[in-house]
Amino acid sequence: MDVKFQDTQANTTEQSNSTKQLLDSKPSVTFSVAEAVVKILGDMGVQYAFGVSGGAIAPVWAALHQSSIQVLHFRHEAGAAFAAIEAYFASDRPVVVFTTTGPGITNALTGLLAARWEGAKVIFVSASTSAPQRGRWACQETSTYTMPSAGIFTSGQIFHYATTLESSDELTEVSRRLALGLEQPGGFVAHISIPTNIQTSSLKTSLPRVTLSHSVATVTEETIAECVRLLSEGPFAIWVGFGARGAAKEIRQLAEKTGAAVMCSPRGKGIFPEDHPQFVGVTGFGGHESVLRYMQEQRPRRVLVLGTRLGEFTSFWNPVMIPRRGFLHVDIDPKVPGTAYPSVETFAVHSDVRLFVKALLRCFPEGLSLSTPLSLPRPVHNVVHRRMGDRVLPNILMNVIQQLIVEGSDALVMAEGGNSFAWAINLLQFAKPGRFRASTGFAAMGHTTTGVVGAALARRGKAVAIVGDGAMLMLNEVNTAVKYQAPAVWVVLNDGRYNMCEHGMMYLGFQGVDATIPQVDFAKVAQGMGADGIRIEREYDIQAALEKAMTSPSPFVVDVLIESTSPAPIGNRLDSLIWQGATNY
């Protein structure tokens, strides 16, 4: 692997200065550990706590209710964690997930792993069994006698930082570690486990407070000069990922200044306007053929990669995506560049994307256009006219969503794993950042069906989830949305099957599998939980139903009977599975 890492300099002060431990000036005030932890979290900017209660976490739960933090009580711990992730991205503020012992912890782990993959800042606060009761079969016992410690209660692949708080004396160090994690660029997922008896114990020291000083990594002038030299050698393309979402303005300026073609990852939709003449399409899962045509017919000299891991859903590790002279890869995580394409020459830069692009713009010569004389290929969105029938074509539904929701509102649009991913990624077009969300890395079913509630609450406005019937049955928080009157909308692609699995198995050569689901009337289910709901059976009814959902102040489920035989644009994912050996041919 030919990966050249460039030295970086961070505009940080010394750790002792950037994270200052201050003693509370009123030592006469008595705090319990639970109250102290909650106050520390509030001082760190936490506004929302998502979770499910239980006896062992009762003191922390009570302290949350008595604080300025809004407590959102969910129906399942995984749903709470998914909602917390989306609340973080909607508000750009750290969030808390809380659970009780045992199954409360294990139920939340899927969502917490998703938080790690998505790059969210989430602090998980759980209960554990008090020391005198450990090993004695306490109810939902959580200790080394009953649960594995490594990975769940220790730092590792799930949590950047994890510890069990066994004494109030440890609070100062725990506060410092949390502060350092929250101030670092990128995501941070922590786990603080507090035995029940410690939650109610009194602080033995003054309440610690933490002052955060955010810092970002920036590149040296020498590195920028080398980047300018490399990119000036000939036409290059820009590959935009979700990690570049804070640099939309600068990326557009760079593209227009240099004439570079621009493509984006599925999560990066809208960071660069999809209606811009220099946009060649979305890469990877649900992506556009125009990208591959551009890379084959006008193969750029280099590709400037900004804030994407280039993982399977973004690139499928397709050799067609390799430029003639390799990648110039910028990421806040120094481990990312060179990972997806280990044999390709990669000039790696460890930096915040926005600061990097701003520095690049200052140094790029004026009047230097590197655009190709050939016109750039553009994504094709076939228009299919409505028809009379008892089922709705997915592309017709997406066309109405585009006009009514994407272009006609400021709502956040989210896509669930499965065919919903593919239809939304391929057919919806976004001209602004912050309008589209999808979890394409961990890609857990149920992420969006529950995450939409957290997004709607945190942004205090409409959030629309495009989901499948399988995901909706697996996990949803419609009842929670009703309790808090979250302005969430679910558009359910209801075809009575795990459609992506059914078509995928046939494509891979496996016959005789059953992926059907007894068809559910989700409108009636929604109404039974206190939400509004409407069922769509004909294409001519789509617009009126969506208009009603978008104007409703209440949670709303739009149940769409989808025509099941229309193949979603998932062929590249299936070809990748065949390449990996998942085939019967």
Residue pairs with C-beta under 8 A, 6 or more apart in sequence:
1 338
1 342
1 343
1 346
2 326
2 343
2 344
2 345
2 346
3 337
3 338
3 342
3 346
3 348
4 346
4 347
4 348
5 334
5 337
5 348
5 350
6 219
6 220
6 223
6 226
6 347
6 348
6 349
6 350
7 220
7 223
8 217
8 218
8 219
8 220
8 223
8 349
8 350
8 351
9 217
9 218
9 219
9 220
10 215
10 216
10 217
10 218
11 215
11 216
11 218
12 18
12 215
13 213
13 215
15 180
17 213
18 183
18 213
18 215
19 176
19 179
19 180
19 183
19 210
19 211
19 212
19 213
20 210
20 211
21 172
21 175
21 176
21 208
21 209
21 210
22 208
22 209
22 210
22 211
23 206
23 207
23 208
23 209
24 206
24 207
24 208
24 209
27 206
29 207
30 202
30 203
31 39
31 202
31 203
31 207
32 59
32 63
32 199
32 200
32 201
32 202
32 203
33 165
33 168
33 171
33 194
33 198
33 199
33 200
33 201
33 202
33 203
34 59
34 60
34 62
34 63
34 194
34 199
34 200
35 63
35 66
36 168
36 171
36 203
36 207
36 208
37 60
37 63
37 125
37 165
37 171
37 192
37 194
38 60
38 63
38 64
38 66
38 67
38 69
39 67
39 207
40 171
40 175
40 178
40 207
40 208
40 209
40 210
41 49
41 69
41 96
41 123
41 125
42 67
42 68
42 69
43 209
43 210
44 94
44 178
44 179
44 182
44 210
44 212
45 93
45 94
45 182
45 212
46 69
46 93
46 94
46 95
46 96
46 123
47 68
47 69
47 70
47 91
47 93
47 95
47 458
48 69
48 70
48 72
48 84
48 87
48 91
48 93
48 95
48 96
48 454
48 457
48 458
49 64
49 69
49 70
49 71
49 72
49 95
49 96
49 97
49 98
50 72
50 74
50 80
50 81
50 83
50 84
50 87
50 95
50 96
50 97
50 98
50 454
51 57
51 61
51 71
51 72
51 73
51 74
51 77
51 80
51 96
51 97
51 98
51 99
52 73
52 74
52 75
52 76
52 77
52 80
52 98
52 99
52 100
52 104
52 107
53 61
53 73
53 98
53 100
54 99
54 100
54 101
54 104
54 127
54 140
55 100
55 139
55 196
56 100
56 101
56 127
56 128
56 129
56 140
56 142
56 196
57 98
57 99
57 100
57 101
57 104
57 125
57 126
57 127
57 196
57 199
58 196
59 196
59 199
59 200
60 98
60 125
60 127
60 194
60 199
61 71
61 98
64 71
64 96
64 98
65 71
69 96
72 80
72 83
72 454
72 457
72 480
72 484
73 480
73 483
74 80
74 83
74 450
74 477
74 480
75 477
75 479
75 480
76 107
76 450
76 475
76 477
77 97
77 99
77 104
77 105
77 107
77 108
77 111
78 107
78 108
78 110
78 111
78 444
78 446
78 450
78 475
79 111
79 446
79 450
79 453
79 475
79 476
79 477
79 480
80 97
80 99
80 108
80 111
80 450
81 97
81 108
81 110
81 111
81 112
81 114
81 115
81 122
81 124
82 111
82 114
82 444
82 446
82 447
82 448
82 450
82 451
82 454
82 475
83 450
83 451
83 453
83 454
83 455
83 457
83 477
83 480
84 95
84 96
84 97
84 111
84 115
84 120
84 122
84 454
85 95
85 111
85 114
85 115
85 118
85 120
85 122
85 439
85 447
85 451
85 454
86 414
86 437
86 451
86 452
86 454
86 455
86 458
86 463
87 95
87 454
87 455
87 457
87 458
88 94
88 95
88 115
88 120
88 121
88 122
88 458
89 118
89 120
89 437
89 455
90 412
90 454
90 455
90 458
90 459
90 463
91 458
91 459
94 121
94 122
94 123
94 182
94 188
95 120
95 121
95 122
95 123
95 454
96 122
96 123
96 124
96 125
97 108
97 111
97 112
97 122
97 123
97 124
97 125
98 124
98 125
98 126
99 105
99 107
99 108
99 124
99 126
99 127
100 126
100 127
100 140
101 126
101 127
101 128
101 129
101 140
101 141
101 142
102 140
102 141
102 142
102 146
102 147
103 140
104 126
104 127
104 140
105 126
105 142
105 147
105 152
108 124
108 126
109 152
109 158
110 444
111 444
111 447
112 122
112 124
112 158
112 159
112 189
112 191
113 158
113 442
114 439
114 441
114 442
114 444
114 447
115 122
115 187
115 189
116 157
116 158
116 159
116 160
116 187
116 189
117 439
117 441
117 442
118 187
118 439
118 441
118 442
119 186
119 187
119 242
119 243
120 187
120 189
121 181
121 182
121 187
121 188
121 189
122 188
122 189
122 190
123 178
123 189
123 190
123 192
124 159
124 189
124 190
124 191
124 192
125 192
125 194
126 142
126 191
126 192
126 193
126 194
127 142
127 193
127 194
127 195
127 196
127 199
128 142
128 143
128 153
128 164
128 193
128 194
128 195
128 196
129 138
129 141
129 142
129 143
129 195
129 196
130 138
130 195
130 196
130 197
130 198
131 166
131 195
131 197
132 197
133 141
134 141
134 143
134 144
134 145
135 141
135 143
135 145
142 193
147 153
150 156
151 157
151 158
151 159
152 158
152 162
152 191
153 162
153 163
153 164
153 191
153 193
154 162
154 163
155 161
155 162
156 162
158 189
158 191
159 189
159 190
159 191
160 181
160 187
160 188
160 189
160 190
161 177
161 178
161 181
161 188
161 190
161 191
162 190
162 191
162 192
162 193
163 170
163 174
163 177
163 191
163 192
163 193
164 193
164 194
164 195
165 171
165 174
165 192
165 193
165 194
165 195
165 198
166 195
166 198
167 198
167 204
168 198
168 201
168 202
168 203
168 204
168 205
169 204
169 205
171 203
171 205
171 207
171 208
172 205
172 208
174 192
175 208
175 209
175 210
176 210
177 190
178 190
178 192
178 210
179 210
179 211
179 212
181 188
181 190
182 188
182 212
183 212
183 213
183 214
183 215
184 215
185 215
185 216
185 217
185 332
185 352
186 243
186 332
186 333
216 332
216 352
216 355
217 332
217 350
217 351
217 352
217 355
218 351
218 352
218 355
218 356
218 359
219 349
219 350
219 351
219 355
219 356
219 359
221 359
223 349
224 356
224 359
224 360
224 363
225 363
226 347
227 328
227 347
227 349
227 360
228 360
228 363
228 364
228 365
230 302
230 325
230 328
230 347
231 258
231 302
231 304
231 328
231 360
231 364
231 370
232 364
232 365
232 368
232 370
233 301
233 302
233 325
234 300
234 301
234 302
234 370
235 259
235 260
235 261
235 298
235 300
235 301
235 370
235 371
235 372
236 258
236 260
236 300
236 301
236 302
236 303
236 304
236 323
236 328
236 370
237 260
237 261
237 262
237 263
237 280
237 294
237 295
237 300
237 302
237 303
237 304
237 323
238 251
238 254
238 255
238 260
238 261
238 262
238 263
238 272
238 303
238 304
238 306
239 263
239 264
239 265
239 283
239 303
239 304
239 305
239 306
239 308
239 310
240 251
240 262
240 263
240 264
240 265
240 268
240 271
240 272
240 306
240 307
240 308
241 264
241 265
241 267
241 268
241 305
241 306
241 307
241 308
241 309
241 310
241 314
242 265
242 267
242 268
242 271
242 307
242 308
243 306
243 307
243 308
243 331
243 332
243 353
244 251
244 268
244 271
244 306
244 307
244 308
244 353
244 354
245 268
245 271
245 307
245 433
245 434
246 352
246 353
246 354
247 271
247 306
247 307
247 353
247 354
247 357
247 358
248 271
248 272
248 432
248 433
250 354
250 357
250 358
250 361
251 262
251 271
251 272
251 306
251 357
252 272
252 273
252 276
253 357
253 361
254 260
254 357
254 360
254 361
254 364
255 262
255 272
255 276
255 278
256 278
257 361
257 364
258 364
258 368
258 369
258 370
258 371
259 278
259 369
259 370
259 371
259 372
260 278
260 300
260 304
260 370
260 371
261 278
261 279
261 280
261 294
261 298
261 300
261 372
261 376
262 272
262 276
262 278
262 279
262 280
263 279
263 280
263 281
263 282
263 283
263 291
263 294
264 271
264 272
264 274
264 279
264 282
264 283
265 282
265 283
265 284
265 308
265 313
265 314
265 440
266 282
266 283
266 284
266 285
266 286
266 287
266 313
266 314
266 421
266 425
266 438
266 440
267 308
267 314
267 437
267 438
267 440
268 282
268 307
268 308
269 282
269 425
269 428
269 430
269 436
270 430
270 431
270 432
270 433
270 434
270 435
270 436
271 433
272 279
273 279
273 430
273 431
273 432
274 282
274 379
274 429
274 430
274 431
275 429
275 431
277 376
277 378
278 376
279 378
279 379
280 288
280 290
280 291
280 294
280 376
280 377
280 378
280 379
281 287
281 288
281 289
281 290
281 291
281 294
281 377
281 378
281 379
282 288
282 291
282 379
282 425
282 426
283 291
283 314
283 315
283 321
284 312
284 313
284 314
284 315
284 316
284 440
284 572
285 313
285 314
285 316
285 421
285 422
285 425
285 440
285 570
285 572
285 573
286 421
286 422
286 423
286 424
286 425
286 426
286 568
286 569
286 570
287 425
287 426
287 569
287 572
288 379
288 380
288 426
289 380
290 377
290 378
290 379
290 380
291 321
291 377
292 318
292 320
292 321
293 377
294 376
294 377
295 320
295 321
295 323
296 320
297 374
297 377
298 372
298 374
298 376
299 323
299 324
300 323
300 324
301 323
301 324
301 325
302 323
302 324
302 325
302 326
302 327
302 328
303 321
303 323
303 327
303 328
304 327
304 328
304 330
305 327
305 328
305 329
305 330
305 331
305 337
306 330
306 353
306 356
306 357
307 330
307 331
307 332
307 353
308 314
308 331
309 331
309 336
309 339
309 340
309 441
310 329
310 339
310 340
310 341
311 340
311 441
312 576
313 440
313 441
313 443
313 573
314 340
314 440
315 321
315 340
315 341
316 572
316 573
316 575
316 576
317 340
317 341
317 576
318 572
322 341
322 344
325 345
326 344
326 345
326 346
326 347
327 337
327 341
327 344
327 345
327 346
327 347
328 346
328 347
328 349
329 336
329 337
329 338
329 346
329 347
329 348
329 349
330 337
330 349
330 351
330 353
330 356
331 337
331 348
331 349
331 350
331 351
331 353
332 350
332 351
332 352
332 353
333 350
334 348
334 350
337 346
337 348
337 349
338 344
338 346
338 348
349 356
379 429
381 427
381 429
382 395
383 399
384 393
384 395
384 396
384 399
386 396
386 539
386 540
387 393
387 539
388 538
388 540
389 538
389 539
389 563
390 537
390 538
390 561
391 537
391 561
391 562
391 563
391 564
392 536
392 537
392 538
392 539
392 542
392 560
392 561
392 562
392 563
393 539
393 562
393 563
393 566
394 419
394 423
394 493
394 562
394 563
394 566
394 568
395 423
395 427
395 566
396 539
396 542
397 423
397 491
397 493
397 539
397 542
397 560
397 562
398 423
398 424
398 427
398 428
399 427
400 542
400 543
400 546
401 413
401 428
401 464
401 466
401 491
401 546
402 427
402 428
402 429
404 543
404 546
404 547
404 550
405 411
405 413
405 464
405 546
405 550
406 413
406 428
406 429
406 430
406 435
409 462
409 550
410 435
410 461
410 462
411 435
411 461
411 462
411 463
411 464
411 489
411 550
412 434
412 435
412 436
412 437
412 455
412 456
412 459
412 461
412 462
412 463
412 464
413 424
413 428
413 430
413 435
413 436
413 437
413 464
413 466
414 436
414 437
414 438
414 448
414 451
414 452
414 455
414 463
414 464
414 465
414 466
415 421
415 423
415 424
415 425
415 436
415 437
415 438
415 448
415 465
415 466
415 467
416 445
416 446
416 447
416 448
416 449
416 465
416 466
416 467
416 468
416 471
417 439
417 443
417 444
417 445
417 447
417 448
417 471
418 445
418 468
418 470
418 471
418 498
418 499
418 500
419 468
419 493
419 499
419 500
419 568
419 570
420 448
420 466
420 467
420 468
420 471
420 493
421 438
421 440
421 443
422 500
422 568
422 569
422 570
423 466
423 493
423 568
423 569
424 436
424 438
424 466
425 438
426 569
428 436
430 436
437 448
437 451
437 455
438 448
439 447
439 448
439 451
445 470
445 471
445 474
445 475
446 471
446 474
446 475
446 476
448 465
448 466
448 467
448 471
449 465
449 467
449 471
449 472
449 474
449 475
449 476
449 477
449 490
450 475
450 476
450 477
451 465
452 463
452 464
452 465
452 488
452 489
452 490
453 477
453 480
453 481
453 484
453 486
453 488
455 463
455 488
456 462
456 463
456 481
456 486
456 487
456 488
457 484
457 486
461 487
462 487
462 488
462 489
462 550
463 486
463 487
463 488
463 489
464 488
464 489
464 490
464 491
464 550
465 488
465 489
465 490
465 491
466 491
466 493
467 490
467 491
467 492
467 493
468 492
468 493
468 495
468 498
468 499
468 500
469 492
469 493
469 494
469 495
469 496
469 497
469 517
469 519
469 520
469 522
470 497
470 498
470 517
472 490
472 492
472 520
472 522
473 517
473 520
476 490
478 490
478 525
478 526
478 529
478 531
478 555
478 557
479 529
479 530
480 486
481 488
481 531
481 555
482 529
482 530
482 531
482 554
482 555
485 553
485 554
485 555
486 555
487 553
487 554
487 555
488 555
488 556
489 549
489 550
489 555
489 556
489 557
489 558
490 522
490 526
490 556
490 557
490 558
491 546
491 549
491 558
491 560
492 522
492 557
492 558
492 559
492 560
493 499
493 560
493 562
494 519
494 520
494 522
494 559
494 560
494 561
494 562
495 561
495 562
495 563
495 564
496 516
496 517
496 518
496 519
496 564
497 515
497 516
497 517
497 564
498 515
498 517
499 515
499 562
499 564
499 568
500 568
500 570
501 513
501 515
502 513
502 515
502 516
503 567
503 568
503 570
504 570
504 573
504 574
504 577
505 511
505 513
505 515
507 571
507 574
508 574
508 577
508 578
508 582
508 583
508 584
508 585
509 583
509 584
509 585
510 584
521 535
521 559
522 533
522 535
522 557
522 559
523 533
523 534
523 535
523 557
523 558
523 559
524 533
525 533
525 557
526 532
526 533
526 555
526 556
526 557
526 559
527 533
531 554
531 555
531 556
531 557
532 548
532 549
532 552
532 554
532 555
532 556
532 557
533 556
533 557
533 558
533 559
534 545
534 548
534 549
534 556
534 557
534 558
534 559
535 559
535 560
535 561
536 542
536 545
536 558
536 559
536 560
536 561
537 561
542 560
545 558
546 558
548 556
549 556
549 558
577 583
578 585
